[in-house]
Amino acid sequence: MASPPSGNLDSGLEIKTRSVEQTLIPLVSQITTLINHKDGPRKSERTSAAVQRVGQAVSAAVGRFVAVGEAIALENHELKDEMGRACFEARRAGDAIAQLTDVGPVHATSPTVFADRTGMVKAARLLLSSVTKVLVLADRIVIKQIVASRNKVLVTLDHLERVSTFQEFVQIFSQFGNEMVDFAHLTGDRQNDLKDEKKKARMAAARAVLEKCTMMLLTASKTCLRHPDCESARINKDAVFQRMRCALEQVVDIVTEAHGCAGDVSPAGIYGAVKEYKMSVEGLRDNPLASSPDGAGRQLEALVERTEDFTDSPYTGHEQRQAILGVCQAAREDGRRLLHAWTQASVQAKETTEELEVAIAKSCQSVNELTRELHVAAAGRTAELLRVNAEHSPLRALKAAGAEGDLEAVARHSRTLTEQKEQLVENCRLLCHVSGTEPLEIACVHAEETFHVVGPQIISAAQTLALHPSSKIAKENLEVFCEAWESQLGDVALLLREIDDVAEGKRGDKRGYLSLPRSGKLSSNVKNAKPVKLDAEEQSGVAKAGLELRLLSSDVDAELEKWEEQEQRVVRHGQSVASMAYNMYLFTRGEGLLKTTLDLFHQAEVLSEEGLQLCSSLQVLCTQLIGEEKSALTSEVEKLAAACQQLQAGARTPAQGKSATFQKVDSAVQTTRAVLTLVLNILPACSKLNAKSTPDDPAPVRDGGGDYAVKPFEQRLAGLNLLESN
């Protein structure tokens, strides 16, 4: 297979292609609205001008789209012919739409805006068909590039594993770092583009492993090179390499949609079983005579069986166990009453009796009560474990024992850490059952795997330090693994809050992912800045601005919840901006995922990029306005883009010394506050625009209640089939 071109050109081209598609599809949808109008829109000066503007805009967007596609074709000769044909069809369709919408002056003899209605239908369908072809081909190229990048990383990883000298290691690790940054760039773009939240969560988990393991690999390899005869150092290093290879394979499995792969997480939480059971029970209400509760009964028994993870756990208290068993028994009793009520309704040949209605309601209520009881058990245990682990006593003891060369003390404290690890692993498994959403469930699985792997790695690193207590690299290596453990505890604390939010009916969407730096970015920070944490005085200095970030991020989330279509790009980008701003607020309190100032600056830069993507989506909405409304909204979007660019520039500016670093932190928080304020000012107008539809202006086509312009691309293509009946 031919290697794709080097660099990130294809990925950038795909992003440009999708950006043009965001502009193109809403415009084409306006034309299809006019075509699908019941009686055909009457020709007027205003309508004619609107149609002509839309046609010209479509033609211009097609021109940009085709230019991107042709550039892709030049860089990928194996797809040149296919891409060329798709671009030719798109250009032909765009030209046809421009000609057909050039309706000219109003004539009384021509009652509608289109002289050739059939031609417009064909041109619109051809345009979307060719756009689909170009996007599919671009997608194939990006997948191919990710696979090729993974292969390069694996080859270099093999070389790193076999090096025998420091000089060789430094040379190859430098190459490995560059390749990992390119791989992170490609997979980060891919993760942002994924529509499936489950795949997005799996991708985030795999990328988080790669991010943390990169630093572990550095110190573990250096330790092994310094102490080549140390068995514990070799075990420590081998575990890091193995985990990185698994994460690399998982990323490729996700992007290639491989089935049955080892990295494919198949969650089976109790919350999913409860959902299925309630659907089966409530289905009896709709068609009781054609349905049977036998299937629901089997589902209930399987559900109750899964609660054994709680009741059989040695860490579950007696009262808690009895409460869960009591709720399970009540659910079984309600299930038997439901079967009896259904039997009576079948004998009487009635659709729904009052007794059956009551039995259905009670069955649903009983499993809801079971879910609440399990949530209380899992959340309570998690909170208690986090309190116990907050002081990190076993970690401090292991560091001290290792530095003193006391192998017996290391073994003793290792047993304590192993016990804590087992409790955390089991607790993550219980959180899976009550997580409430698939992405959160996958995050629980990731946390479980991390504790399971990092615990033994800490122990092997401590053993190495105990064998070589004067070794600075062995001490640094142990520190890296302990930091990974502490970071995962922080992640679990955030995860618990999100699960609580879901249980309370709120959206648990505050997971801002810290991607690896992209090539050419943050280099000044990495070279010239040392990662530090804010002291108490500095935290108090930014506390007020941080609190404002929290309030503004909550306001943005509340505003976005008003949007009916949650898959709108504006909604998704807005939620990401609010989520990352919330992480920055947690940093000002000394909490959350962001541990050092470098983490904060990195998050600020990622937030700025997400904000610029939000600006692109907002500009698409601006095209639907005219006059002063368009000027006002465009001006606000330009202000937002300027604020995002200011945040990005500030995050990349190097800072020397404690005072300069704190000023940079304060500037990042203040600029982020300005970004959120602008977003909050813009969203209400955009929400009204997204929902508004007037008779005189082209409006989104409705198909079963959804807005045509904001449906997923595949659904919008399917919607064009309605044109055949016209």
Disulfide bonds with the S-S distance in Angstrom:
none
